[in-house]
Amino acid sequence: MAEIPALFIQRPIVQRHSRAAMYHPFVESLALTLVDIPITILTLVLFTIILYFLVGLQEDAGKFFIFLLFVFAMTITMKSWFRALAALFASAAPAQAVAGVSVLILTLYTGYTIPQPSMIGALRWITYINGEISALVNLCRTLGGFSVAYFQVPWATKYGALQAFGVEAAIVAGLFLLIVPALQIKGAYLRARFSG
């Protein structure tokens, strides 16, 4: 959530560059993401080394790097979520409010704080779209010795795990390439329409 105020501070500069036809805001967003990756990796390597061995998880290099991969994927996913929220709102206050509530809801509905049988029936669908659940379940399975796909075991058995994970990666990359440019192109319109 700390990204939201920084994005709003630099928004006038990005808009000025866009109006002057220097570059599209998508290019700035992509550059920010690419520049952020090495810093995020460095920070997360230090964080996961301390956390992994402090907690006393299994001292296995493969499991440590899987842990690092899941933490990295969740960090990049949440950063992207906060950047999308910042792009949708005209000011920082509603963006931070929605970000805070969304993090609270996603955390509550992972199934740990509120077990799935105790969830409100109308809100149980959140557990099925929550990326945190998939990351936590897969992380626990991997650290426990079960490196099995979360929900596509029959498909992975039929076509092979590499093809199953390759298709997943292609879907994620395709959605990224569809959603991010659409938000960049229609961002001003959506902000004007939904910010009141």
KAPEGI-V767454 format. One record per backbone hydrogen bond with DSSP energy under -0.5 kcal/mol. CO is the residue of the C=O (numbers start at 1). NH is the residue of the N-H. Records with the same first field share a line. If there is no record, write none. Layout:
CO->NH + NH
This chain:
1->4 + 5
2->6
3->7
4->8
5->9
6->10
7->11
8->12
10->14
11->15
12->16
13->17
14->18
15->19
16->20
17->22 + 23
18->21
24->27 + 28
25->29
26->30
27->31
28->32
29->33
30->34
31->35
32->36
33->37
34->38
35->39
36->40
37->41
38->42
39->43
40->44
41->45
42->46
43->47
44->48
45->49
46->50
47->51
48->52
49->53
50->54
51->55
52->56 + 57
58->60
60->64
61->65
62->66
63->67
64->68
65->69
66->70
67->71
68->72
69->73
70->74
71->75
72->76
73->77
74->78
75->79
76->80
77->81
78->82
79->83
80->84
81->85
82->86
83->87
84->88
85->89
91->95
92->96
93->97
94->98
95->99
96->100
97->101
98->102
99->103
100->104
101->105
102->106
103->107
104->108
105->109
107->110
108->111 + 114
113->115
115->118 + 119
116->119
120->123 + 124
121->124
123->126
124->127
125->128 + 129
126->129 + 130
129->131
130->134
131->135
132->136
133->137
134->138
135->139
136->140
137->141
138->142
139->143
140->144
141->146
142->145
145->147
146->148
152->156
153->157
154->158
155->159
156->160
160->164
161->165
162->166
163->167
164->168
165->169
166->170
167->171
168->172
169->173
170->174
171->175
172->176
173->177
174->178
175->179
176->180
178->182
179->183
180->184
181->185
182->186
183->187
186->190
187->191
188->192
189->193
190->194
191->195
